[in-house]
């Protein structure tokens, strides 16, 4: 799960999800690291 959220792996590399789930997960994850700086704004 951590490799999916923070990278470097994509959902299709980690598990055989169905096509729709893979597309959604690859749009969302991995989370760009610059987002983590938003809490200090």
Protein Blocks (a to p, Z undefined) as FASTA:
>chain_A
ZZmmnopadfklmpccdfklmmmmmmmpccdfklmmmmmZZ
